[in-house]
Amino acid sequence: MRSTALLAVLLAWMAYGPGNAARGETWWVNNETGRDSFNGRAASPKGDGVHGPFATVKRAVAAFGTSDRLEIANTSRPYRELIAISKGGTPEAPLVVDGHGATVDGLDAVPAAEWRAEPDGTFWVPFATNANKLERVKDVMTWIGAPQIWFVDGQAAPNAKSAEELAHRPGGFYWNKGLHRLYFKPPAGKRPADLRIEIPRRGTGISVYGADYIVVENFRTMHSLNDGVGTGHCRGVVFRHVDCCDNCDQGFSAHDGAVNIIEDCRLERNAGSGICDAGNSVTIFRRCLVAHNTFESGAYFLNEGFHLLEDCAIFDNDDGPQVMAGGEGWTQLRNCVVCGKAGNATPLVQSQGGNVALDHCTVADGVVGVEMARTRGVLKISHCLFTRCRQALAVIPRGAQLRFSSDYNGWHLGVLDFGGVPYGPGTWRDYQKASRQDAHSLAADPRFLAGGGPATDDPCAGGFALFALPPDSPYRSSGERGHSIGASLKGNGTGKR
């Protein structure tokens, strides 16, 4: 019920839209030419010691008011600070924070005095991340190696998996999770004081808590100890072109009743999930890329919220499912491509009791395409194409509390496991009779152009077509009312600027 109410608030705000109400003041930040002693009311210093940009975003956030606008210069240096927004705007005049492509970086140099020497020639400092799953699991007791978070004199440094390995890797690091110590072995003849050693030292890069009606756009946030972006207790907050990469936990994470729209963002190479939304949050992701995240899932949804991914590409995420729906909330995917990672044995889309709806999606290259792991919840599949799944295209248990509906789909190169019985091409009619589903679905080769899949192009560079169907594909115009089956992503979004 709470997620339904929050969805109603979101939809009402989207329909109302930002209007032409009077805007607030405009403030400027420049970390090269600015000073926090300036008044922040000019884009560049005016030479009078008063008028000019602030040097830090923190100073600007303390100064701005309702419905103001903050212009942050994209300079040659990253902003090594946290951006915590606790003031907002109105539906007619949202507060706007524009980074113009600036980077918010959680790295910072470790002062030489903080390093403690060991008899073996190594040095250590206390170090703990906010990586939820990594800190919790007991079978991984060191840093996983990806993303890259150790740097020496501006260069990526090796990551050792044990103290023994570190002994043979001068210039490398080893994190002992049990002791929460980060060990460093300097190159021969060097000490920490001779080097600039940078590691993550700050929490969530950009956070919005307790403030409504905000637009945050054109940022890159990376190397945070926690998430790239975190939100909570906020509604009507929009993120556009905010790339969250190489963070120690999630790329984007909404909590505690947050109502957010996320558009044209890249959420990749994070140590947790690209997305992890919890509580009764409501989120809509449009044209986002969720890829190469290393130690949880691609997109992970918990509790009783509502979450929609539209025109998104989710692929090559490690450890967990590409999309995980937990709790009792709703997870909906429309016109999305979901593709697996070699060596990841988890389902591409999995429900742990949550409700899932897939519409016009392509799900490919995994062990299992979609799995209902529990005998409760709702699974709706329409106009989707499942292909190249080694164990099963779908695993659907029988259960009095499970509601399953499926039609106008494509099932290719795999079996459907319904109620514990595998059905293949030779027993397709038996499956239709047993399930009473997929009356208009097909089991045919889609004949993808150029083989299909993200391996044919670099999705991060844009200009790609994922799993494109040729004009003579049997899935062209074979859906309800002549619609095609499967996703159609043509590079006009998903992270492309």
Stockholm file with secondary structure:
# STOCKHOLM 1.0

chainA/1-497         MRSTALLAVLLAWMAYGPGNAARGETWWVNNETGRDSFNGRAASPKGDGVHGPFATVKRAVAAFGTSDRLEIANTSRPYRELIAISKGGTPEAPLVVDGHGATVDGLDAVPAAEWRAEPDGTFWVPFATNANKLERVKDVMTWIGAPQIWFVDGQAAPNAKSAEELAHRPGGFYWNKGLHRLYFKPPAGKRPADLRIEIPRRGTGISVYGADYIVVENFRTMHSLNDGVGTGHCRGVVFRHVDCCDNCDQGFSAHDGAVNIIEDCRLERNAGSGICDAGNSVTIFRRCLVAHNTFESGAYFLNEGFHLLEDCAIFDNDDGPQVMAGGEGWTQLRNCVVCGKAGNATPLVQSQGGNVALDHCTVADGVVGVEMARTRGVLKISHCLFTRCRQALAVIPRGAQLRFSSDYNGWHLGVLDFGGVPYGPGTWRDYQKASRQDAHSLAADPRFLAGGGPATDDPCAGGFALFALPPDSPYRSSGERGHSIGASLKGNGTGKR
#=GR chainA/1-497 SS CHHHHHHHHHHHHHHHCCCCCCCCCEEEECTTTCCTTSCSCSSSCCSSSSSSCBSCHHHHHHHCCTTCEEEECCCSSCBCSCEEECCCCCSSSCEEEEEEEEEEECEEECCGGGCEECTTSCEEEECCCCCHHHHHCSSCCSCCSCSCCCEETTEECCEESSHHHHTTCTTEEEEETTTTEEEEECCTTCCGGGSCEEEECCSCSEEEESCCSEEEEEEEEECCSSCSEEEESCCSEEEEEEEEESCSSCSEEEETTCEEEEESCEEESCSSCSEEECTTCEEEEESCEEECCCSSCSEEECTTCEEEEESCEEECCCSSCSEEECTTCEEEEESCEEECCTTCCSCSEEESSCEEEEESCEEEEEEEEEEECSSEEEEEEESCEEEEEEEEEEEECCCTEEEEEEESCEEESSCEEETTEEECGGGHHHHHHHHCCCTTCBCSCCCCGGGCSGGGSCGGGCCCCBTCCCTTCTTTTCSGGGCCSSCCBCSSSTTCC
#=GC SS_cons         CHHHHHHHHHHHHHHHCCCCCCCCCEEEECTTTCCTTSCSCSSSCCSSSSSSCBSCHHHHHHHCCTTCEEEECCCSSCBCSCEEECCCCCSSSCEEEEEEEEEEECEEECCGGGCEECTTSCEEEECCCCCHHHHHCSSCCSCCSCSCCCEETTEECCEESSHHHHTTCTTEEEEETTTTEEEEECCTTCCGGGSCEEEECCSCSEEEESCCSEEEEEEEEECCSSCSEEEESCCSEEEEEEEEESCSSCSEEEETTCEEEEESCEEESCSSCSEEECTTCEEEEESCEEECCCSSCSEEECTTCEEEEESCEEECCCSSCSEEECTTCEEEEESCEEECCTTCCSCSEEESSCEEEEESCEEEEEEEEEEECSSEEEEEEESCEEEEEEEEEEEECCCTEEEEEEESCEEESSCEEETTEEECGGGHHHHHHHHCCCTTCBCSCCCCGGGCSGGGSCGGGCCCCBTCCCTTCTTTTCSGGGCCSSCCBCSSSTTCC
//
